Amino acid sequence: MKNIDPRHYDVIISPVVTEKATLASEHNKVMFKVAGKATKPQIKEAVEKLFDVKVKSVNTLVRKGKTKVFRGNLGSQSDTKRAIVTLEEGHRIDVTTGL
């Protein structure tokens, strides 16, 4: 096994499989759900070490949680941070097959 820091598994939570993420994969982009306090350099390093690819750039966004009413009680889903990772030419990550 390669020298992988266990903290990389705390940065990348899961891949995002949506219609938007599938369309972005045609342009060498992969979308991940990441930890709320993860920085762009941490995300880049984690993706490069875990998937053995070269990362060109990382864009992040915070998706606000929805407000819901359930049986008269007002509640809200938690906010999630996502990262859109652009890979170098010739590198691919196929998230539909699993890790």
C-alpha positions in Angstrom: 0.0 0.0 0.0 1.2 3.5 -0.8 2.1 6.0 1.9 -1.3 7.5 2.4 -2.0 9.8 5.3 -5.2 8.8 7.1 -6.2 12.5 7.3 -6.9 12.3 3.5 -9.9 10.1 4.3 -11.3 12.8 6.6 -11.0 15.5 3.8 -12.9 13.6 1.1 -16.3 12.3 2.4 -17.9 10.9 -0.8 -18.2 11.4 -4.5 -21.3 13.3 -5.7 -23.3 11.4 -8.4 -25.8 13.9 -9.9 -26.8 14.9 -13.4 -24.6 18.0 -13.1 -21.6 15.9 -11.9 -22.1 13.4 -14.7 -22.1 16.1 -17.4 -19.0 17.7 -15.8 -17.2 14.3 -16.0 -17.1 14.7 -19.8 -14.9 17.7 -19.3 -12.4 16.0 -16.9 -14.1 17.2 -13.7 -15.2 15.2 -10.7 -17.4 16.4 -7.8 -16.8 15.4 -4.2 -18.5 16.1 -0.9 -15.7 17.4 1.4 -15.2 18.3 5.1 -16.5 21.8 6.0 -13.1 23.1 7.1 -11.1 21.5 4.2 -9.1 24.0 2.2 -8.3 23.8 -1.6 -4.7 22.7 -1.1 -5.9 19.9 1.3 -8.5 18.8 -1.2 -6.0 18.7 -4.0 -3.4 16.7 -2.0 -6.1 14.2 -0.8 -7.4 13.6 -4.3 -3.9 13.2 -5.8 -2.8 10.7 -3.1 -6.0 8.7 -2.9 -6.7 8.3 -6.6 -3.2 8.6 -8.0 -4.1 11.4 -10.5 -2.8 15.0 -11.2 -5.2 17.8 -10.2 -5.3 20.9 -12.3 -7.6 23.0 -10.1 -10.1 22.9 -7.3 -13.3 24.9 -7.0 -15.3 24.8 -3.8 -18.9 25.8 -2.9 -21.0 25.6 0.2 -24.5 24.3 -0.5 -27.0 25.7 2.0 -29.3 23.2 3.8 -33.0 23.2 3.0 -35.6 24.2 5.5 -38.3 21.6 6.0 -41.5 21.4 8.1 -42.2 17.9 9.5 -45.3 17.4 11.6 -45.5 21.0 12.4 -41.9 21.3 13.5 -39.5 23.5 11.6 -36.1 21.9 10.9 -33.3 22.3 8.5 -30.7 20.1 6.8 -27.1 20.9 7.5 -25.0 22.8 5.0 -22.6 20.7 2.8 -19.3 21.7 1.2 -18.6 20.4 -2.3 -15.5 20.5 -4.4 -15.3 20.4 -8.2 -11.9 19.0 -9.0 -10.5 19.5 -12.6 -8.0 16.8 -13.6 -5.1 17.1 -15.9 -5.4 15.7 -19.4 -5.1 11.9 -19.5 -6.2 11.4 -15.9 -9.6 10.0 -15.0 -11.6 9.0 -11.9 -14.6 6.8 -12.5 -16.9 7.3 -9.4 -19.7 5.2 -10.7 -17.7 1.9 -10.2 -16.8 2.7 -6.5 -13.5 2.9 -4.8 
